[in-house]
Amino acid sequence: MSAPGIGKNPRQLSMPDLSAVTRLPKPLKAMVYLVMLAVLTVAGVGALLASIVVVGQLTGSFDIATFIAR
């Protein structure tokens, strides 16, 4: 059978390639890039906070147990 989608696993998600974004109109392309930037910013801030907690635990200047108990 040559119909698209036959034989594929329906639970498998795939990311669209960025060439699909370049074919979008300019306002939609800008929104896609802004969402990507926001996701990367949140991930970066989360990684920074996680590293602060790890360094604080290792040096003893920050105790996560007392912070959670509040």
C-alpha positions in Angstrom: 0.0 0.0 0.0 1.4 3.4 -0.9 -0.9 5.7 1.0 0.9 8.0 3.4 0.8 7.0 7.0 0.1 3.4 6.5 2.4 1.2 8.5 3.7 4.0 10.7 3.6 3.9 14.4 0.9 6.5 15.5 2.6 7.1 18.9 5.9 8.2 17.4 6.2 12.0 17.3 8.6 13.7 14.9 9.8 17.2 14.9 9.2 19.2 11.7 12.3 20.4 9.9 13.1 24.1 9.9 12.7 24.3 6.1 8.9 24.1 6.8 9.3 27.2 8.9 11.0 29.1 6.2 8.0 28.6 3.9 5.6 30.3 6.4 4.5 33.9 6.1 6.7 36.4 7.9 4.3 37.0 10.9 3.9 33.3 11.5 7.6 32.7 11.1 8.3 35.4 13.7 5.9 33.8 16.1 7.6 30.4 15.7 11.0 31.9 16.3 9.8 33.8 19.3 8.3 30.6 20.8 11.6 28.8 20.2 13.5 31.6 21.8 11.1 31.5 24.8 11.6 27.8 25.2 15.4 28.1 25.1 15.3 31.0 27.6 13.2 29.0 30.1 15.5 26.0 29.6 18.6 28.2 30.2 17.2 29.8 33.3 16.2 26.4 34.6 19.7 25.1 34.0 21.2 28.1 35.7 19.0 27.7 38.8 19.8 24.0 38.9 23.5 24.7 38.8 23.2 27.3 41.6 21.4 24.7 43.8 24.1 22.1 43.1 26.9 24.5 43.8 25.1 25.7 47.0 24.6 22.1 48.2 28.3 21.3 47.5 29.6 24.3 49.3 27.1 24.1 52.2 25.8 27.6 51.7 22.4 26.5 50.5 20.4 23.7 52.1 17.5 22.4 50.0 15.9 20.6 52.9 15.3 23.8 54.8 14.1 25.5 51.7 11.5 22.8 51.0 10.4 22.6 54.6 9.2 26.3 54.6 
